[in-house]
Amino acid sequence: MANPAELHYTKEHEWVKVEGDVATIGITKYAADALGEIVYVDLPKVGSSTTHMKICGEIESTKSVGELYAPMDGEVVEANDSLSGSPETINDDPFGEGWLVKIRFTQLPDLLSSSEYDAFIGE
């Protein structure tokens, strides 16, 4: 699965879709594959604040526990609650139904383009 060109990426293997002042965040297919079968997610609560590059959640798989980093300062305006009952959705559809949170931000940090992220992961 190619990394969608319309998204932005972080070096922590997260994707960011910007719509106005709200960013939808998820993990990339690369990260989902590296984690293996995802069995649990702990997402930040709606209304909570996020700080750029600080841990805001956790993703557990049969192989390991990964941390979710906030790609920007902001406020969580929505969390994908359906993942609590079906965390494997992240493996099945990381760029779609497997999104994690939506953050309202005031300033967008520097993020990687699809081609920059591809180069970063060596694809």
A tleap script that builds the chain and sets N, CA, C and O, in Angstrom:
source leaprc.protein.ff14SB
mol = sequence {
  NMET ALA ASN PRO ALA GLU LEU HIE TYR THR
  LYS GLU HIE GLU TRP VAL LYS VAL GLU GLY
  ASP VAL ALA THR ILE GLY ILE THR LYS TYR
  ALA ALA ASP ALA LEU GLY GLU ILE VAL TYR
  VAL ASP LEU PRO LYS VAL GLY SER SER THR
  THR HIE MET LYS ILE CYS GLY GLU ILE GLU
  SER THR LYS SER VAL GLY GLU LEU TYR ALA
  PRO MET ASP GLY GLU VAL VAL GLU ALA ASN
  ASP SER LEU SER GLY SER PRO GLU THR ILE
  ASN ASP ASP PRO PHE GLY GLU GLY TRP LEU
  VAL LYS ILE ARG PHE THR GLN LEU PRO ASP
  LEU LEU SER SER SER GLU TYR ASP ALA PHE
  ILE GLY CGLU
}
set mol.1.N position { 0.846 -1.182 0.000 }
set mol.1.CA position { 0.000 0.000 0.000 }
set mol.1.C position { 0.888 1.240 0.000 }
set mol.1.O position { 1.719 1.423 0.890 }
set mol.2.N position { 0.706 2.063 -0.981 }
set mol.2.CA position { 1.480 3.294 -1.071 }
set mol.2.C position { 0.970 4.306 -0.043 }
set mol.2.O position { -0.202 4.290 0.334 }
set mol.3.N position { 1.857 5.170 0.395 }
set mol.3.CA position { 1.452 6.234 1.310 }
set mol.3.C position { 0.730 7.312 0.508 }
set mol.3.O position { 1.303 7.865 -0.431 }
set mol.4.N position { -0.512 7.619 0.861 }
set mol.4.CA position { -1.280 8.610 0.094 }
set mol.4.C position { -0.558 9.949 -0.003 }
set mol.4.O position { -0.087 10.488 0.998 }
set mol.5.N position { -0.479 10.474 -1.214 }
set mol.5.CA position { 0.255 11.712 -1.476 }
set mol.5.C position { -0.391 12.929 -0.840 }
set mol.5.O position { 0.294 13.915 -0.568 }
set mol.6.N position { -1.709 12.884 -0.594 }
set mol.6.CA position { -2.397 14.065 -0.050 }
set mol.6.C position { -2.221 14.219 1.459 }
set mol.6.O position { -2.658 15.215 2.035 }
set mol.7.N position { -1.589 13.244 2.100 }
set mol.7.CA position { -1.380 13.303 3.545 }
set mol.7.C position { 0.018 13.819 3.875 }
set mol.7.O position { 0.912 13.834 3.029 }
set mol.8.N position { 0.176 14.234 5.114 }
set mol.8.CA position { 1.475 14.619 5.663 }
set mol.8.C position { 1.890 13.517 6.634 }
set mol.8.O position { 1.057 12.721 7.066 }
set mol.9.N position { 3.177 13.469 6.978 }
set mol.9.CA position { 3.698 12.379 7.798 }
set mol.9.C position { 4.680 12.897 8.834 }
set mol.9.O position { 5.255 13.976 8.690 }
set mol.10.N position { 4.863 12.088 9.901 }
set mol.10.CA position { 5.866 12.400 10.921 }
set mol.10.C position { 6.913 11.292 10.930 }
set mol.10.O position { 6.681 10.206 10.398 }
set mol.11.N position { 8.048 11.566 11.528 }
set mol.11.CA position { 9.092 10.548 11.657 }
set mol.11.C position { 8.719 9.507 12.715 }
set mol.11.O position { 9.437 8.524 12.896 }
set mol.12.N position { 7.609 9.718 13.406 }
set mol.12.CA position { 7.099 8.735 14.374 }
set mol.12.C position { 6.072 7.820 13.705 }
set mol.12.O position { 5.353 7.084 14.380 }
set mol.13.N position { 6.012 7.873 12.381 }
set mol.13.CA position { 5.179 6.991 11.554 }
set mol.13.C position { 3.681 7.243 11.725 }
set mol.13.O position { 2.871 6.316 11.752 }
set mol.14.N position { 3.345 8.519 11.838 }
set mol.14.CA position { 1.947 8.925 11.878 }
set mol.14.C position { 1.631 9.706 10.612 }
set mol.14.O position { 2.495 10.367 10.037 }
set mol.15.N position { 0.373 9.616 10.189 }
set mol.15.CA position { -0.074 10.422 9.060 }
set mol.15.C position { -1.009 11.506 9.590 }
set mol.15.O position { -1.653 11.351 10.628 }
set mol.16.N position { -1.062 12.608 8.845 }
set mol.16.CA position { -1.859 13.765 9.242 }
set mol.16.C position { -2.637 14.251 8.026 }
set mol.16.O position { -2.056 14.551 6.983 }
set mol.17.N position { -3.955 14.325 8.171 }
set mol.17.CA position { -4.817 14.875 7.122 }
set mol.17.C position { -5.373 16.193 7.645 }
set mol.17.O position { -6.084 16.220 8.649 }
set mol.18.N position { -5.046 17.282 6.959 }
set mol.18.CA position { -5.437 18.613 7.400 }
set mol.18.C position { -6.697 19.055 6.659 }
set mol.18.O position { -6.753 19.040 5.429 }
set mol.19.N position { -7.704 19.447 7.434 }
set mol.19.CA position { -8.944 20.008 6.896 }
set mol.19.C position { -9.275 21.242 7.716 }
set mol.19.O position { -9.814 21.142 8.819 }
set mol.20.N position { -8.947 22.419 7.164 }
set mol.20.CA position { -9.133 23.657 7.911 }
set mol.20.C position { -8.199 23.698 9.097 }
set mol.20.O position { -6.983 23.586 8.946 }
set mol.21.N position { -8.783 23.862 10.308 }
set mol.21.CA position { -7.950 23.906 11.513 }
set mol.21.C position { -8.032 22.603 12.308 }
set mol.21.O position { -7.696 22.572 13.492 }
set mol.22.N position { -8.478 21.530 11.656 }
set mol.22.CA position { -8.562 20.214 12.298 }
set mol.22.C position { -7.708 19.220 11.524 }
set mol.22.O position { -7.763 19.148 10.297 }
set mol.23.N position { -6.922 18.461 12.268 }
set mol.23.CA position { -6.065 17.437 11.665 }
set mol.23.C position { -6.517 16.063 12.154 }
set mol.23.O position { -6.661 15.832 13.354 }
set mol.24.N position { -6.737 15.162 11.208 }
set mol.24.CA position { -7.016 13.774 11.539 }
set mol.24.C position { -5.681 13.047 11.577 }
set mol.24.O position { -4.854 13.208 10.680 }
set mol.25.N position { -5.473 12.243 12.619 }
set mol.25.CA position { -4.190 11.575 12.845 }
set mol.25.C position { -4.399 10.058 12.851 }
set mol.25.O position { -5.390 9.555 13.382 }
set mol.26.N position { -3.457 9.351 12.258 }
set mol.26.CA position { -3.454 7.895 12.314 }
set mol.26.C position { -2.027 7.402 12.223 }
set mol.26.O position { -1.099 8.203 12.113 }
set mol.27.N position { -1.840 6.093 12.269 }
set mol.27.CA position { -0.497 5.561 12.050 }
set mol.27.C position { -0.423 5.005 10.632 }
set mol.27.O position { -1.431 4.590 10.060 }
set mol.28.N position { 0.768 5.003 10.087 }
set mol.28.CA position { 0.968 4.562 8.711 }
set mol.28.C position { 0.889 3.037 8.603 }
set mol.28.O position { 0.965 2.322 9.603 }
set mol.29.N position { 0.739 2.571 7.393 }
set mol.29.CA position { 0.743 1.134 7.117 }
set mol.29.C position { 2.077 0.539 7.567 }
set mol.29.O position { 2.124 -0.560 8.120 }
set mol.30.N position { 3.154 1.276 7.324 }
set mol.30.CA position { 4.489 0.837 7.752 }
set mol.30.C position { 4.502 0.563 9.262 }
set mol.30.O position { 5.005 -0.471 9.702 }
set mol.31.N position { 3.948 1.494 10.054 }
set mol.31.CA position { 3.915 1.333 11.501 }
set mol.31.C position { 3.001 0.182 11.909 }
set mol.31.O position { 3.348 -0.608 12.787 }
set mol.32.N position { 1.842 0.088 11.276 }
set mol.32.CA position { 0.903 -0.986 11.598 }
set mol.32.C position { 1.527 -2.348 11.312 }
set mol.32.O position { 1.370 -3.282 12.098 }
set mol.33.N position { 2.231 -2.461 10.194 }
set mol.33.CA position { 2.899 -3.722 9.851 }
set mol.33.C position { 4.004 -4.050 10.848 }
set mol.33.O position { 4.172 -5.205 11.238 }
set mol.34.N position { 4.756 -3.033 11.259 }
set mol.34.CA position { 5.852 -3.246 12.210 }
set mol.34.C position { 5.319 -3.675 13.578 }
set mol.34.O position { 5.932 -4.499 14.256 }
set mol.35.N position { 4.177 -3.113 13.980 }
set mol.35.CA position { 3.593 -3.485 15.266 }
set mol.35.C position { 3.016 -4.890 15.247 }
set mol.35.O position { 3.033 -5.582 16.265 }
set mol.36.N position { 2.511 -5.315 14.111 }
set mol.36.CA position { 1.836 -6.612 14.045 }
set mol.36.C position { 0.371 -6.445 14.411 }
set mol.36.O position { -0.184 -5.353 14.294 }
set mol.37.N position { -0.247 -7.516 14.847 }
set mol.37.CA position { -1.677 -7.501 15.149 }
set mol.37.C position { -1.975 -6.585 16.335 }
set mol.37.O position { -1.568 -6.861 17.463 }
set mol.38.N position { -2.690 -5.491 16.065 }
set mol.38.CA position { -3.013 -4.519 17.108 }
set mol.38.C position { -4.202 -5.037 17.914 }
set mol.38.O position { -5.230 -5.425 17.358 }
set mol.39.N position { -4.035 -5.034 19.247 }
set mol.39.CA position { -5.054 -5.615 20.121 }
set mol.39.C position { -5.680 -4.601 21.090 }
set mol.39.O position { -6.690 -4.903 21.726 }
set mol.40.N position { -5.091 -3.401 21.209 }
set mol.40.CA position { -5.616 -2.422 22.157 }
set mol.40.C position { -5.097 -1.036 21.791 }
set mol.40.O position { -3.950 -0.881 21.373 }
set mol.41.N position { -5.961 -0.027 21.954 }
set mol.41.CA position { -5.530 1.363 21.796 }
set mol.41.C position { -6.025 2.175 22.982 }
set mol.41.O position { -7.135 1.972 23.474 }
set mol.42.N position { -5.191 3.088 23.428 }
set mol.42.CA position { -5.543 4.028 24.488 }
set mol.42.C position { -5.386 5.415 23.883 }
set mol.42.O position { -4.273 5.913 23.716 }
set mol.43.N position { -6.517 6.030 23.559 }
set mol.43.CA position { -6.503 7.328 22.884 }
set mol.43.C position { -6.774 8.448 23.872 }
set mol.43.O position { -7.403 8.225 24.907 }
set mol.44.N position { -6.302 9.660 23.562 }
set mol.44.CA position { -6.593 10.786 24.445 }
set mol.44.C position { -8.092 11.101 24.433 }
set mol.44.O position { -8.788 10.833 23.453 }
set mol.45.N position { -8.562 11.664 25.517 }
set mol.45.CA position { -9.974 11.998 25.666 }
set mol.45.C position { -10.308 13.285 24.914 }
set mol.45.O position { -9.475 14.183 24.796 }
set mol.46.N position { -11.536 13.360 24.409 }
set mol.46.CA position { -12.028 14.576 23.778 }
set mol.46.C position { -11.950 15.711 24.793 }
set mol.46.O position { -12.343 15.549 25.948 }
set mol.47.N position { -11.442 16.853 24.356 }
set mol.47.CA position { -11.282 18.006 25.231 }
set mol.47.C position { -9.896 18.116 25.841 }
set mol.47.O position { -9.538 19.163 26.381 }
set mol.48.N position { -9.107 17.041 25.762 }
set mol.48.CA position { -7.763 17.101 26.330 }
set mol.48.C position { -6.832 17.875 25.398 }
set mol.48.O position { -7.054 17.945 24.189 }
set mol.49.N position { -5.804 18.442 25.978 }
set mol.49.CA position { -4.816 19.201 25.212 }
set mol.49.C position { -3.702 18.277 24.751 }
set mol.49.O position { -3.362 17.305 25.426 }
set mol.50.N position { -3.141 18.593 23.594 }
set mol.50.CA position { -1.975 17.869 23.104 }
set mol.50.C position { -0.817 18.844 22.958 }
set mol.50.O position { -1.009 20.035 22.714 }
set mol.51.N position { 0.382 18.313 23.113 }
set mol.51.CA position { 1.600 19.106 22.968 }
set mol.51.C position { 2.467 18.451 21.910 }
set mol.51.O position { 2.670 17.237 21.924 }
set mol.52.N position { 2.973 19.255 21.002 }
set mol.52.CA position { 3.791 18.774 19.898 }
set mol.52.C position { 4.862 17.806 20.376 }
set mol.52.O position { 5.683 18.142 21.230 }
set mol.53.N position { 4.847 16.609 19.819 }
set mol.53.CA position { 5.815 15.537 20.051 }
set mol.53.C position { 5.815 14.976 21.477 }
set mol.53.O position { 6.801 14.375 21.904 }
set mol.54.N position { 4.736 15.164 22.201 }
set mol.54.CA position { 4.578 14.541 23.513 }
set mol.54.C position { 3.633 13.353 23.359 }
set mol.54.O position { 2.749 13.360 22.502 }
set mol.55.N position { 3.826 12.342 24.189 }
set mol.55.CA position { 2.998 11.138 24.137 }
set mol.55.C position { 1.561 11.493 24.523 }
set mol.55.O position { 1.320 12.164 25.526 }
set mol.56.N position { 0.615 11.028 23.707 }
set mol.56.CA position { -0.795 11.305 23.999 }
set mol.56.C position { -1.645 10.035 23.979 }
set mol.56.O position { -2.853 10.100 24.205 }
set mol.57.N position { -1.035 8.894 23.715 }
set mol.57.CA position { -1.786 7.650 23.686 }
set mol.57.C position { -0.849 6.470 23.515 }
set mol.57.O position { 0.374 6.607 23.511 }
set mol.58.N position { -1.472 5.296 23.372 }
set mol.58.CA position { -0.694 4.068 23.303 }
set mol.58.C position { -1.386 3.074 22.370 }
set mol.58.O position { -2.613 3.023 22.293 }
set mol.59.N position { -0.586 2.300 21.676 }
set mol.59.CA position { -1.095 1.250 20.802 }
set mol.59.C position { -0.377 -0.040 21.177 }
set mol.59.O position { 0.851 -0.111 21.142 }
set mol.60.N position { -1.156 -1.061 21.536 }
set mol.60.CA position { -0.567 -2.335 21.922 }
set mol.60.C position { -0.842 -3.377 20.843 }
set mol.60.O position { -1.926 -3.430 20.261 }
set mol.61.N position { 0.163 -4.196 20.598 }
set mol.61.CA position { 0.018 -5.284 19.637 }
set mol.61.C position { 0.480 -6.574 20.297 }
set mol.61.O position { 0.921 -6.579 21.446 }
set mol.62.N position { 0.373 -7.651 19.560 }
set mol.62.CA position { 0.844 -8.931 20.078 }
set mol.62.C position { 2.363 -8.946 20.213 }
set mol.62.O position { 2.917 -9.790 20.916 }
set mol.63.N position { 3.046 -8.001 19.531 }
set mol.63.CA position { 4.508 -7.934 19.571 }
set mol.63.C position { 5.048 -6.933 20.585 }
set mol.63.O position { 6.051 -7.196 21.249 }
set mol.64.N position { 4.378 -5.778 20.706 }
set mol.64.CA position { 4.952 -4.707 21.516 }
set mol.64.C position { 3.910 -3.645 21.854 }
set mol.64.O position { 2.746 -3.734 21.464 }
set mol.65.N position { 4.367 -2.645 22.587 }
set mol.65.CA position { 3.551 -1.481 22.902 }
set mol.65.C position { 4.193 -0.287 22.217 }
set mol.65.O position { 5.391 -0.050 22.369 }
set mol.66.N position { 3.400 0.466 21.465 }
set mol.66.CA position { 3.902 1.660 20.794 }
set mol.66.C position { 3.229 2.890 21.365 }
set mol.66.O position { 2.102 2.824 21.856 }
set mol.67.N position { 3.917 3.999 21.298 }
set mol.67.CA position { 3.369 5.246 21.813 }
set mol.67.C position { 2.874 6.102 20.669 }
set mol.67.O position { 3.456 6.120 19.585 }
set mol.68.N position { 1.795 6.809 20.928 }
set mol.68.CA position { 1.221 7.749 19.973 }
set mol.68.C position { 1.674 9.143 20.385 }
set mol.68.O position { 1.439 9.582 21.511 }
set mol.69.N position { 2.331 9.834 19.447 }
set mol.69.CA position { 2.827 11.180 19.718 }
set mol.69.C position { 1.913 12.198 19.042 }
set mol.69.O position { 1.449 11.983 17.922 }
set mol.70.N position { 1.663 13.292 19.726 }
set mol.70.CA position { 0.871 14.370 19.139 }
set mol.70.C position { 1.736 15.114 18.128 }
set mol.70.O position { 2.791 15.635 18.490 }
set mol.71.N position { 1.309 15.175 16.863 }
set mol.71.CA position { 2.117 15.869 15.869 }
set mol.71.C position { 2.022 17.392 15.952 }
set mol.71.O position { 2.697 18.100 15.204 }
set mol.72.N position { 1.178 17.898 16.867 }
set mol.72.CA position { 0.998 19.339 16.988 }
set mol.72.C position { 0.366 19.682 18.335 }
set mol.72.O position { -0.224 18.828 18.997 }
set mol.73.N position { 0.502 20.948 18.726 }
set mol.73.CA position { -0.234 21.454 19.884 }
set mol.73.C position { -1.690 21.596 19.470 }
set mol.73.O position { -1.990 21.958 18.332 }
set mol.74.N position { -2.583 21.313 20.392 }
set mol.74.CA position { -3.989 21.507 20.070 }
set mol.74.C position { -4.902 20.882 21.098 }
set mol.74.O position { -4.506 20.574 22.222 }
set mol.75.N position { -6.154 20.703 20.665 }
set mol.75.CA position { -7.180 20.112 21.513 }
set mol.75.C position { -7.824 18.954 20.770 }
set mol.75.O position { -8.184 19.084 19.600 }
set mol.76.N position { -7.969 17.830 21.441 }
set mol.76.CA position { -8.619 16.671 20.840 }
set mol.76.C position { -10.110 16.974 20.704 }
set mol.76.O position { -10.790 17.231 21.697 }
set mol.77.N position { -10.611 16.941 19.473 }
set mol.77.CA position { -12.029 17.218 19.233 }
set mol.77.C position { -12.815 15.953 18.911 }
set mol.77.O position { -14.045 15.962 18.938 }
set mol.78.N position { -12.112 14.865 18.606 }
set mol.78.CA position { -12.777 13.600 18.354 }
set mol.78.C position { -11.759 12.474 18.487 }
set mol.78.O position { -10.601 12.620 18.093 }
set mol.79.N position { -12.202 11.348 19.045 }
set mol.79.CA position { -11.390 10.140 19.126 }
set mol.79.C position { -12.187 9.022 18.463 }
set mol.79.O position { -13.413 8.980 18.566 }
set mol.80.N position { -11.498 8.134 17.792 }
set mol.80.CA position { -12.157 7.037 17.082 }
set mol.80.C position { -12.514 5.938 18.089 }
set mol.80.O position { -11.782 4.961 18.250 }
set mol.81.N position { -13.648 6.122 18.756 }
set mol.81.CA position { -14.074 5.199 19.807 }
set mol.81.C position { -14.358 3.797 19.294 }
set mol.81.O position { -14.330 2.845 20.075 }
set mol.82.N position { -14.631 3.642 18.001 }
set mol.82.CA position { -14.913 2.306 17.461 }
set mol.82.C position { -13.689 1.387 17.567 }
set mol.82.O position { -13.823 0.165 17.499 }
set mol.83.N position { -12.503 1.973 17.734 }
set mol.83.CA position { -11.285 1.167 17.831 }
set mol.83.C position { -11.192 0.394 19.143 }
set mol.83.O position { -10.474 -0.603 19.220 }
set mol.84.N position { -11.911 0.843 20.181 }
set mol.84.CA position { -11.838 0.127 21.459 }
set mol.84.C position { -12.400 -1.286 21.316 }
set mol.84.O position { -11.924 -2.207 21.980 }
set mol.85.N position { -13.391 -1.467 20.471 }
set mol.85.CA position { -13.955 -2.791 20.239 }
set mol.85.C position { -13.356 -3.515 19.053 }
set mol.85.O position { -13.485 -4.733 18.930 }
set mol.86.N position { -12.696 -2.761 18.172 }
set mol.86.CA position { -12.124 -3.348 16.948 }
set mol.86.C position { -10.769 -2.734 16.625 }
set mol.86.O position { -10.621 -2.107 15.577 }
set mol.87.N position { -9.768 -2.898 17.505 }
set mol.87.CA position { -8.469 -2.275 17.252 }
set mol.87.C position { -7.786 -2.791 15.987 }
set mol.87.O position { -6.923 -2.112 15.430 }
set mol.88.N position { -8.164 -3.981 15.531 }
set mol.88.CA position { -7.572 -4.539 14.315 }
set mol.88.C position { -7.905 -3.717 13.078 }
set mol.88.O position { -7.286 -3.895 12.029 }
set mol.89.N position { -8.885 -2.813 13.192 }
set mol.89.CA position { -9.211 -1.908 12.082 }
set mol.89.C position { -7.991 -1.109 11.662 }
set mol.89.O position { -7.845 -0.768 10.488 }
set mol.90.N position { -7.113 -0.806 12.612 }
set mol.90.CA position { -5.898 -0.052 12.291 }
set mol.90.C position { -5.029 -0.851 11.325 }
set mol.90.O position { -4.469 -0.284 10.387 }
set mol.91.N position { -4.911 -2.162 11.543 }
set mol.91.CA position { -4.140 -3.011 10.631 }
set mol.91.C position { -4.829 -3.115 9.275 }
set mol.91.O position { -4.177 -3.069 8.232 }
set mol.92.N position { -6.158 -3.257 9.299 }
set mol.92.CA position { -6.925 -3.483 8.074 }
set mol.92.C position { -7.040 -2.244 7.195 }
set mol.92.O position { -7.020 -2.349 5.969 }
set mol.93.N position { -7.163 -1.062 7.815 }
set mol.93.CA position { -7.416 0.162 7.052 }
set mol.93.C position { -6.757 1.355 7.743 }
set mol.93.O position { -7.457 2.251 8.216 }
set mol.94.N position { -5.407 1.384 7.812 }
set mol.94.CA position { -4.731 2.432 8.589 }
set mol.94.C position { -4.972 3.852 8.081 }
set mol.94.O position { -4.940 4.798 8.868 }
set mol.95.N position { -5.213 4.016 6.781 }
set mol.95.CA position { -5.413 5.358 6.226 }
set mol.95.C position { -6.887 5.739 6.112 }
set mol.95.O position { -7.210 6.815 5.608 }
set mol.96.N position { -7.778 4.870 6.574 }
set mol.96.CA position { -9.215 5.132 6.469 }
set mol.96.C position { -9.895 4.990 7.812 }
set mol.96.O position { -9.739 5.839 8.691 }
set mol.97.N position { -10.656 3.907 7.971 }
set mol.97.CA position { -11.421 3.672 9.195 }
set mol.97.C position { -10.545 3.494 10.425 }
set mol.97.O position { -11.050 3.544 11.547 }
set mol.98.N position { -9.245 3.286 10.242 }
set mol.98.CA position { -8.332 3.101 11.362 }
set mol.98.C position { -7.731 4.389 11.895 }
set mol.98.O position { -6.755 4.349 12.645 }
set mol.99.N position { -8.301 5.545 11.518 }
set mol.99.CA position { -7.798 6.812 12.063 }
set mol.99.C position { -7.934 6.797 13.581 }
set mol.99.O position { -8.748 6.053 14.128 }
set mol.100.N position { -7.132 7.623 14.264 }
set mol.100.CA position { -7.091 7.596 15.725 }
set mol.100.C position { -7.792 8.785 16.380 }
set mol.100.O position { -8.747 8.604 17.136 }
set mol.101.N position { -7.324 9.990 16.093 }
set mol.101.CA position { -7.886 11.184 16.734 }
set mol.101.C position { -7.947 12.338 15.755 }
set mol.101.O position { -7.286 12.338 14.716 }
set mol.102.N position { -8.766 13.332 16.118 }
set mol.102.CA position { -8.811 14.602 15.390 }
set mol.102.C position { -8.442 15.696 16.387 }
set mol.102.O position { -8.975 15.767 17.495 }
set mol.103.N position { -7.512 16.543 15.955 }
set mol.103.CA position { -6.981 17.611 16.812 }
set mol.103.C position { -7.214 18.964 16.147 }
set mol.103.O position { -6.869 19.161 14.982 }
set mol.104.N position { -7.804 19.893 16.900 }
set mol.104.CA position { -7.919 21.276 16.429 }
set mol.104.C position { -6.626 21.973 16.824 }
set mol.104.O position { -6.234 21.973 17.991 }
set mol.105.N position { -5.969 22.569 15.831 }
set mol.105.CA position { -4.660 23.176 16.070 }
set mol.105.C position { -4.688 24.641 15.672 }
set mol.105.O position { -5.567 25.077 14.928 }
set mol.106.N position { -3.708 25.403 16.179 }
set mol.106.CA position { -3.580 26.806 15.794 }
set mol.106.C position { -2.408 27.013 14.845 }
set mol.106.O position { -2.409 27.949 14.046 }
set mol.107.N position { -1.406 26.137 14.934 }
set mol.107.CA position { -0.252 26.242 14.046 }
set mol.107.C position { 0.178 24.844 13.636 }
set mol.107.O position { 0.347 23.957 14.472 }
set mol.108.N position { 0.352 24.665 12.332 }
set mol.108.CA position { 0.768 23.373 11.800 }
set mol.108.C position { 2.299 23.320 11.774 }
set mol.108.O position { 2.935 24.181 11.166 }
set mol.109.N position { 2.894 22.319 12.427 }
set mol.109.CA position { 4.349 22.202 12.402 }
set mol.109.C position { 4.826 21.685 11.047 }
set mol.109.O position { 4.024 21.294 10.200 }
set mol.110.N position { 6.129 21.689 10.861 }
set mol.110.CA position { 6.700 21.104 9.651 }
set mol.110.C position { 6.451 19.600 9.670 }
set mol.110.O position { 6.764 18.921 10.648 }
set mol.111.N position { 5.891 19.095 8.592 }
set mol.111.CA position { 5.617 17.675 8.450 }
set mol.111.C position { 6.238 17.180 7.155 }
set mol.111.O position { 6.561 17.973 6.271 }
set mol.112.N position { 6.404 15.873 7.046 }
set mol.112.CA position { 6.983 15.290 5.838 }
set mol.112.C position { 5.926 15.113 4.755 }
set mol.112.O position { 4.762 14.838 5.046 }
set mol.113.N position { 6.341 15.272 3.521 }
set mol.113.CA position { 5.475 14.928 2.388 }
set mol.113.C position { 5.512 13.416 2.209 }
set mol.113.O position { 6.315 12.730 2.841 }
set mol.114.N position { 4.656 12.906 1.359 }
set mol.114.CA position { 4.631 11.467 1.076 }
set mol.114.C position { 5.993 10.998 0.554 }
set mol.114.O position { 6.498 9.967 0.999 }
set mol.115.N position { 6.585 11.733 -0.372 }
set mol.115.CA position { 7.873 11.316 -0.930 }
set mol.115.C position { 8.992 11.407 0.115 }
set mol.115.O position { 9.895 10.570 0.127 }
set mol.116.N position { 8.938 12.413 0.988 }
set mol.116.CA position { 9.938 12.518 2.056 }
set mol.116.C position { 9.789 11.360 3.050 }
set mol.116.O position { 10.783 10.814 3.528 }
set mol.117.N position { 8.540 10.991 3.356 }
set mol.117.CA position { 8.317 9.870 4.268 }
set mol.117.C position { 8.781 8.561 3.616 }
set mol.117.O position { 9.398 7.726 4.277 }
set mol.118.N position { 8.490 8.382 2.339 }
set mol.118.CA position { 8.953 7.183 1.628 }
set mol.118.C position { 10.478 7.073 1.712 }
set mol.118.O position { 11.011 5.990 1.954 }
set mol.119.N position { 11.167 8.179 1.516 }
set mol.119.CA position { 12.630 8.173 1.597 }
set mol.119.C position { 13.082 7.859 3.025 }
set mol.119.O position { 14.060 7.139 3.227 }
set mol.120.N position { 12.374 8.397 4.003 }
set mol.120.CA position { 12.706 8.167 5.407 }
set mol.120.C position { 12.627 6.683 5.770 }
set mol.120.O position { 13.492 6.171 6.479 }
set mol.121.N position { 11.598 5.997 5.288 }
set mol.121.CA position { 11.444 4.568 5.615 }
set mol.121.C position { 12.158 3.658 4.621 }
set mol.121.O position { 12.147 2.435 4.758 }
set mol.122.N position { 12.777 4.278 3.619 }
set mol.122.CA position { 13.583 3.501 2.668 }
set mol.122.C position { 12.805 2.800 1.587 }
set mol.122.O position { 13.215 1.747 1.099 }
set mol.123.N position { 11.663 3.390 1.201 }
set mol.123.CA position { 10.875 2.786 0.118 }
set mol.123.C position { 11.071 3.535 -1.176 }
set mol.123.O position { 10.486 3.169 -2.196 }
savepdb mol mol.pdb
quit
